[in-house]
Amino acid sequence: MKESGTQLEPAPYGTPDAYRQVIQEALWRIRVQAQLGDLYVAAGDDAGLVYAMRQLVAYVRLAMSTLGDLQEMKAARRRG
């Protein structure tokens, strides 16, 4: 991901960097949901906690799926 001033430029579609960019965004969202979950625990808000945990798991699945796609792309490129 290239930084241009304060804006991040998206990586070209279908490149390893594009996959890494999706993973990076998912990791950021995982951190946010973990922090929200912690706040919900402290507040005793079980409904909020359930929602934050479900979101966190969804972002972990997204990151892992995208990582698998990245690894497949790299393996295919090595094979030629």
N, CA and C atoms as a LAMMPS dump frame, in Angstrom:
ITEM: TIMESTEP
0
ITEM: NUMBER OF ATOMS
240
ITEM: BOX BOUNDS ff ff ff
-5.0000000000000000e+02 5.0000000000000000e+02
-5.0000000000000000e+02 5.0000000000000000e+02
-5.0000000000000000e+02 5.0000000000000000e+02
ITEM: ATOMS id mol type element x y z
1 1 1 N 0.844 -1.158 0
2 1 2 C 0 0 0
3 1 3 C 0.897 1.23 0
4 2 1 N 0.672 2.103 -0.931
5 2 2 C 1.477 3.315 -1.036
6 2 3 C 0.756 4.466 -0.362
7 3 1 N 1.536 5.283 0.315
8 3 2 C 0.945 6.443 0.978
9 3 3 C 1.232 7.675 0.146
10 4 1 N 0.189 8.439 -0.12
11 4 2 C 0.308 9.663 -0.893
12 4 3 C -0.239 10.796 -0.033
13 5 1 N 0.634 11.557 0.592
14 5 2 C 0.191 12.596 1.524
15 5 3 C -0.478 11.94 2.709
16 6 1 N -1.756 12.23 2.912
17 6 2 C -2.484 11.599 4.007
18 6 3 C -3.403 10.494 3.499
19 7 1 N -3.531 10.346 2.185
20 7 2 C -4.386 9.33 1.596
21 7 3 C -3.57 8.087 1.262
22 8 1 N -4.177 6.92 1.457
23 8 2 C -3.544 5.681 1.044
24 8 3 C -4.049 5.329 -0.343
25 9 1 N -3.133 5.039 -1.245
26 9 2 C -3.513 4.652 -2.596
27 9 3 C -3.787 3.154 -2.614
28 10 1 N -4.912 2.744 -3.194
29 10 2 C -5.177 1.312 -3.261
30 10 3 C -4.168 0.607 -4.165
31 11 1 N -3.831 -0.609 -3.795
32 11 2 C -2.918 -1.403 -4.612
33 11 3 C -3.665 -1.875 -5.858
34 12 1 N -2.939 -2.115 -6.939
35 12 2 C -3.596 -2.605 -8.154
36 12 3 C -4.333 -3.926 -7.905
37 13 1 N -5.526 -4.038 -8.463
38 13 2 C -6.364 -5.223 -8.289
39 13 3 C -5.626 -6.469 -8.776
40 14 1 N -5.762 -7.56 -8.023
41 14 2 C -5.194 -8.841 -8.426
42 14 3 C -3.712 -8.988 -8.148
43 15 1 N -3.153 -8.085 -7.366
44 15 2 C -1.729 -8.182 -7.017
45 15 3 C -1.605 -8.644 -5.572
46 16 1 N -0.451 -9.176 -5.202
47 16 2 C -0.255 -9.552 -3.797
48 16 3 C -0.5 -8.385 -2.845
49 17 1 N -0.125 -7.185 -3.266
50 17 2 C -0.332 -6.022 -2.4
51 17 3 C -1.811 -5.743 -2.162
52 18 1 N -2.653 -6.031 -3.142
53 18 2 C -4.09 -5.84 -2.956
54 18 3 C -4.609 -6.792 -1.88
55 19 1 N -4.143 -8.039 -1.913
56 19 2 C -4.538 -8.989 -0.875
57 19 3 C -4.037 -8.532 0.495
58 20 1 N -2.792 -8.071 0.535
59 20 2 C -2.233 -7.6 1.808
60 20 3 C -3.017 -6.402 2.347
61 21 1 N -3.481 -5.546 1.444
62 21 2 C -4.245 -4.375 1.852
63 21 3 C -5.574 -4.797 2.498
64 22 1 N -6.235 -5.786 1.919
65 22 2 C -7.483 -6.3 2.502
66 22 3 C -7.213 -6.889 3.879
67 23 1 N -6.124 -7.645 4.002
68 23 2 C -5.763 -8.25 5.286
69 23 3 C -5.463 -7.161 6.31
70 24 1 N -4.737 -6.135 5.895
71 24 2 C -4.4 -5.037 6.812
72 24 3 C -5.662 -4.348 7.328
73 25 1 N -6.615 -4.111 6.437
74 25 2 C -7.862 -3.482 6.863
75 25 3 C -8.644 -4.391 7.804
76 26 1 N -8.668 -5.681 7.508
77 26 2 C -9.367 -6.628 8.384
78 26 3 C -8.716 -6.653 9.767
79 27 1 N -7.399 -6.616 9.822
80 27 2 C -6.697 -6.612 11.115
81 27 3 C -7.036 -5.353 11.91
82 28 1 N -7.145 -4.229 11.215
83 28 2 C -7.538 -2.991 11.902
84 28 3 C -8.936 -3.14 12.489
85 29 1 N -9.852 -3.71 11.697
86 29 2 C -11.22 -3.892 12.17
87 29 3 C -11.289 -4.896 13.327
88 30 1 N -10.426 -5.889 13.306
89 30 2 C -10.351 -6.843 14.415
90 30 3 C -9.958 -6.117 15.699
91 31 1 N -8.949 -5.236 15.595
92 31 2 C -8.533 -4.465 16.776
93 31 3 C -9.676 -3.607 17.308
94 32 1 N -10.401 -2.969 16.405
95 32 2 C -11.526 -2.114 16.815
96 32 3 C -12.584 -2.944 17.538
97 33 1 N -12.951 -4.081 16.963
98 33 2 C -13.981 -4.918 17.581
99 33 3 C -13.518 -5.465 18.928
100 34 1 N -12.235 -5.782 19.055
101 34 2 C -11.708 -6.252 20.339
102 34 3 C -11.81 -5.149 21.394
103 35 1 N -11.49 -3.934 21.005
104 35 2 C -11.594 -2.809 21.939
105 35 3 C -13.041 -2.549 22.326
106 36 1 N -13.941 -2.624 21.339
107 36 2 C -15.363 -2.445 21.645
108 36 3 C -15.851 -3.555 22.58
109 37 1 N -15.432 -4.778 22.314
110 37 2 C -15.806 -5.895 23.175
111 37 3 C -15.363 -5.664 24.602
112 38 1 N -14.162 -5.151 24.764
113 38 2 C -13.657 -4.855 26.102
114 38 3 C -14.516 -3.804 26.793
115 39 1 N -14.918 -2.788 26.05
116 39 2 C -15.793 -1.759 26.619
117 39 3 C -17.154 -2.336 27.003
118 40 1 N -17.691 -3.202 26.154
119 40 2 C -18.983 -3.824 26.465
120 40 3 C -18.898 -4.709 27.706
121 41 1 N -17.79 -5.412 27.864
122 41 2 C -17.589 -6.222 29.077
123 41 3 C -17.594 -5.315 30.303
124 42 1 N -16.831 -4.234 30.235
125 42 2 C -16.739 -3.312 31.368
126 42 3 C -18.093 -2.691 31.703
127 43 1 N -18.926 -2.479 30.671
128 43 2 C -20.231 -1.86 30.885
129 43 3 C -21.311 -2.881 31.239
130 44 1 N -20.96 -4.155 31.157
131 44 2 C -21.951 -5.194 31.428
132 44 3 C -22.991 -5.318 30.323
133 45 1 N -22.644 -4.905 29.116
134 45 2 C -23.564 -4.93 27.97
135 45 3 C -23.351 -6.22 27.185
136 46 1 N -24.119 -7.252 27.526
137 46 2 C -23.945 -8.548 26.881
138 46 3 C -24.358 -8.535 25.411
139 47 1 N -25.409 -7.795 25.074
140 47 2 C -25.835 -7.723 23.671
141 47 3 C -24.742 -7.082 22.811
142 48 1 N -24.15 -6.008 23.304
143 48 2 C -23.05 -5.365 22.591
144 48 3 C -21.85 -6.283 22.478
145 49 1 N -21.582 -7.033 23.539
146 49 2 C -20.464 -7.971 23.535
147 49 3 C -20.669 -9.052 22.483
148 50 1 N -21.876 -9.605 22.418
149 50 2 C -22.164 -10.635 21.425
150 50 3 C -21.958 -10.078 20.011
151 51 1 N -22.466 -8.878 19.766
152 51 2 C -22.315 -8.264 18.448
153 51 3 C -20.84 -8.045 18.109
154 52 1 N -20.082 -7.488 19.039
155 52 2 C -18.665 -7.22 18.793
156 52 3 C -17.905 -8.515 18.532
157 53 1 N -18.221 -9.548 19.283
158 53 2 C -17.535 -10.828 19.092
159 53 3 C -17.865 -11.437 17.737
160 54 1 N -19.122 -11.342 17.316
161 54 2 C -19.495 -11.872 16.001
162 54 3 C -18.788 -11.11 14.879
163 55 1 N -18.708 -9.819 15.031
164 55 2 C -17.999 -9.01 14.039
165 55 3 C -16.518 -9.375 14.015
166 56 1 N -15.924 -9.521 15.186
167 56 2 C -14.511 -9.877 15.28
168 56 3 C -14.249 -11.196 14.564
169 57 1 N -15.077 -12.199 14.812
170 57 2 C -14.908 -13.505 14.174
171 57 3 C -15.063 -13.385 12.66
172 58 1 N -16.009 -12.591 12.206
173 58 2 C -16.202 -12.407 10.764
174 58 3 C -14.959 -11.791 10.126
175 59 1 N -14.35 -10.818 10.792
176 59 2 C -13.148 -10.199 10.243
177 59 3 C -11.952 -11.14 10.285
178 60 1 N -11.869 -11.984 11.303
179 60 2 C -10.807 -12.999 11.342
180 60 3 C -10.979 -13.963 10.166
181 61 1 N -12.213 -14.394 9.92
182 61 2 C -12.463 -15.292 8.784
183 61 3 C -12.091 -14.624 7.46
184 62 1 N -12.435 -13.351 7.311
185 62 2 C -12.076 -12.615 6.1
186 62 3 C -10.558 -12.578 5.927
187 63 1 N -9.845 -12.241 7.002
188 63 2 C -8.386 -12.151 6.931
189 63 3 C -7.771 -13.504 6.58
190 64 1 N -8.268 -14.571 7.201
191 64 2 C -7.713 -15.899 6.939
192 64 3 C -8.016 -16.357 5.512
193 65 1 N -9.208 -16.091 5.036
194 65 2 C -9.579 -16.455 3.67
195 65 3 C -8.716 -15.706 2.661
196 66 1 N -8.525 -14.429 2.907
197 66 2 C -7.711 -13.613 2.009
198 66 3 C -6.256 -14.051 2.058
199 67 1 N -5.776 -14.417 3.229
200 67 2 C -4.414 -14.933 3.35
201 67 3 C -4.253 -16.21 2.527
202 68 1 N -5.258 -17.087 2.58
203 68 2 C -5.223 -18.294 1.758
204 68 3 C -5.162 -17.968 0.279
205 69 1 N -5.951 -16.967 -0.146
206 69 2 C -5.927 -16.533 -1.547
207 69 3 C -4.55 -15.99 -1.927
208 70 1 N -3.951 -15.232 -1.034
209 70 2 C -2.611 -14.684 -1.28
210 70 3 C -1.6 -15.811 -1.444
211 71 1 N -1.671 -16.797 -0.564
212 71 2 C -0.731 -17.917 -0.651
213 71 3 C -0.927 -18.711 -1.94
214 72 1 N -2.182 -18.907 -2.349
215 72 2 C -2.454 -19.609 -3.612
216 72 3 C -1.904 -18.828 -4.792
217 73 1 N -2.082 -17.504 -4.783
218 73 2 C -1.565 -16.677 -5.875
219 73 3 C -0.056 -16.793 -5.965
220 74 1 N 0.613 -16.727 -4.824
221 74 2 C 2.077 -16.804 -4.826
222 74 3 C 2.557 -18.173 -5.297
223 75 1 N 1.86 -19.236 -4.886
224 75 2 C 2.227 -20.589 -5.313
225 75 3 C 2.034 -20.741 -6.822
226 76 1 N 0.94 -20.195 -7.348
227 76 2 C 0.675 -20.281 -8.788
228 76 3 C 1.736 -19.53 -9.577
229 77 1 N 2.178 -18.404 -9.061
230 77 2 C 3.22 -17.627 -9.746
231 77 3 C 4.555 -18.372 -9.746
232 78 1 N 4.83 -19.088 -8.647
233 78 2 C 6.078 -19.867 -8.588
234 78 3 C 6.055 -21.015 -9.592
235 79 1 N 4.873 -21.608 -9.756
236 79 2 C 4.734 -22.724 -10.7
237 79 3 C 4.847 -22.254 -12.143
238 80 1 N 4.543 -21.001 -12.334
239 80 2 C 4.769 -20.424 -13.637
240 80 3 C 3.591 -20.237 -14.466
